[in-house]
């Protein structure tokens, strides 16, 4: 029964990761950016679900979720440049939050991937690339590797791995 309760903690992250990946994978090629934005919205909703599972969800978090979903919608309505700004802001926000507070949740590692993919897709569409590190995908992958290395270290320093390992939060 203990393993079932640990698995239950990962369900929101699995739904967001798998659902978001399927949204992007099956999207028509000319709509990849829009479906990647949809996967970030799905991930934000699943993040609230994960907080509910963890027992740290409060009703006061609902306006914050609506604010982030409104920003997501505005980014989508502004076109490719708006989506690029959304991706950059999402990466910066999750970098700050994950480094500052540690990342004991699966979605702390899933959501930045969608934002990095969004940045890469928008940079490709806008032809914002150069040889070397600015080639499409390289900069985003380097960012994710550095981010996750720092976040894993920070989460370890804060002693927050208990949630992942099945302990009571």
N, C-alpha and C positions, 0 to 999 in steps of 0.2 A: 504494500500500500504506500510505503514511503516513496518509491520510485514514481508511482502514479502522481503523487502530489508534486514532486519535482518537475515531472513532465508538464503538468498543468501550468506551471509557471512560465514555460516556454511557448505555450500555445499562441499567445498574441504575437510574439516575435516570429514564429513560424508562419502564421497566417499573413502577417505583413510582408515577410520576405518572399514566401512562395506566391502569394497573391500579387504582390507588386511585380515580381519577376514574370509571372504569366501575363499580366497586363502589358508589360513592355514587349515581351517575346511575341505575342500574337497581335500587336498593334501594326497597322499598315505602316510601311516605311515612311510615308510622308506625315504620319501622326505620332512618331516615337516620342517626340518632346512632350506633347500633350498627355500621352499615356504615362510618361515618366512623372509628370506633375501629379497625375491621378494616383500613382503609386506612393508619392510622398504624402498625399492627403490620406490615403488608406493607412499609411504608417503612423501618421499623427493620431488618427482615431484609435488604432491598435495600441498606441502608447498610453492613452487614457485607460484602455481596457487592461493593460499590464499594471497600471497603478491601482486599478480596482482589485486585481488579483493579489497584488502585494499588500493591500489593505491601507494604502497611503492616499487613496483617491478621496477628494472632498468636492463638494458641490461648487466651491469657490474656484475650482480649476476649469469649470465649463466655459466661462467667458474667455479665458485664455485660449482654450481650444478653438472657440469660434473666431477669435482674433487671428490665430495662425491659419485657420482655414480661409478666412477672408483675405489675408495676405497672399495665400496660395492662389485664390481665385483672381485677385488683382494681377498677380504675376502672369497668370494664364491669359487674361484679357489683354495684357500689354504686348503679347506676341513673344517672339524669340528673345528679344532684348529683356523683356520683363521676366521671362523664364530664366535667363542667364543670371539676372540680379537675384531672383528667388533662390537659385541654386547656390550662388555665392553666399548670400545671407544665411541660408540653411546650413551650409558647411561651417561658416563662422560661428553661428549660434550653437550648433552641437559641439563644435570644438571647445568653445568657452564652457558650456555646461558640463560636458563630459570630463574636461580637465579639472575644472573647479570642484565638482562634487564627486568624481569617480563614476564608474559605469558598471553597476552590478546587474543591469538588465540587458537582455539579448537585443532589444530594440536600440539601445545605445550604440550598437555596432552595425545594425541593419540600416537605419535611417540615413546616416552619413553616406553610405554607398549610393543610395538613390539620388541624393543631392549632388554627389560627385559625378554620377552618370549624367545627370541633367546638365551640369556645367559642361561636360565633354560633348554632349550632343549639341548644345547651343553653340559652343565654340566652333564645332564642325560646320553647322549651318551658316554661321556668320563668317566663316573662313578666318577665324582668329587663331592661327597657328603659325609656328615657325619651326625650323629644324631644331633638334635638340630637345631640351626639357619641355619646351612649349608645344611640342607635337601633341596632337590630340590623344588624351589618355595618360600620357606620362606624368604630367603635372598632378592630375587627379589621383593617380595611383601612389605617387610619392607622398602626397598630402595624407591619404588614408593610412599608409604604412607608418608615417611619423605620428599621426594622430593616435592610432591604435597602440603604438608602442608606448607613448606617453600616458595614454589613458589606462592601459594595463598596469603600468608602474604606479600611477596615482591611485588607482582602485586598490592595489596591494598595500600601498602606504596608509591608506585610510581604513584598511581592514574591512572592506565592503564585499568580499566574495561570498559571504554567508548566504545571501539570497540565491545565488547560482547553485551553491552546494547543498541547498535544501534546508538551511537553517531558518529559524523564524526571523523575520525582519524586524 
